[in-house]
């Protein structure tokens, strides 16, 4: 295998720019970029010093210098782009949410298994240093039995009805863009829920402007999440244990600090680590390691991404949210 794997960036939007910057800053090799517009691909390549650019996704996945495709399209295009890359023999890191629904997720997971290729959901929060440490603390029993988790993701985002976030046909709304973070976090620490209760407030365009969930997990632990796209919040999270709690500072899903507080309110441990860039390089490190070993991630296996999509499907069913074409 090559000394340095070659990354191919599929789509050229904002999230692709952030990820590419972190890839380059971390010393990883971006081999090519692809867009449906040759002009946009060229501009993106020039911006980041990428040697190859392509005016179609088909040309990008056919590039022999590309080993891993990063799918950065809007949600409804994840399944098509992922299957395109897998069929071309490329490993795939696909932006979260994994797909639009669990039916599409199953297609991607099965195709990757058939092709013996790595597929990983780009839930970058899972791979951040503070999250790795929190997982270790919970597994060690240092805070006792986990009783509950609370986490929120509130942002004040564009209200323009033409914006992707406000368009049902593009998978817009709070759930898939924002709610995926705290829901995935709860599933990470507590496992896939055994029961779900969800409520939502809808915008004038029909997308969910705010979504709240109360989920019970195996063993009885409860998670509560609230996400909204039209009101900003402190965006903190707390893991409550029988011995102590973990308070994750704002913004909990980005590189940040946390402290362990005992039942008397005494801080018994603090964690602070400086992370270069936005922190998206850690998921890339994980991906490259998986490609080299041929394993699935122990932090976020494809089957767990599929199970989380099933949870999101159940949430949408409860609040009466469907996307065009489903």
Secondary structure by P-SEA (a helix, b strand, c coil): cccbbbbbbccccaaaaaaaaaaaaacccccccccccaaaaaaaaaacccccccccaaaaaacccccbbbbbccccaaaaaaaaaaaabbbbbccccccccaaaaaaaaaaaaaacbbbbbcccccccaaaaaaaaaaaacccccccbbbbbbbbbccccccccccccccccccccccaaaaaaaaaaccccccbbbbbbcccccccccbbbbbbbcccbbbbbbbbbccccccbbbbbbcccbbbbbcccccccbbbbbbcccccccbbbbbbbccccaaaaaaaaaaaaaaccccccccaaaaaaaaaaaaaaaaaaccccccc
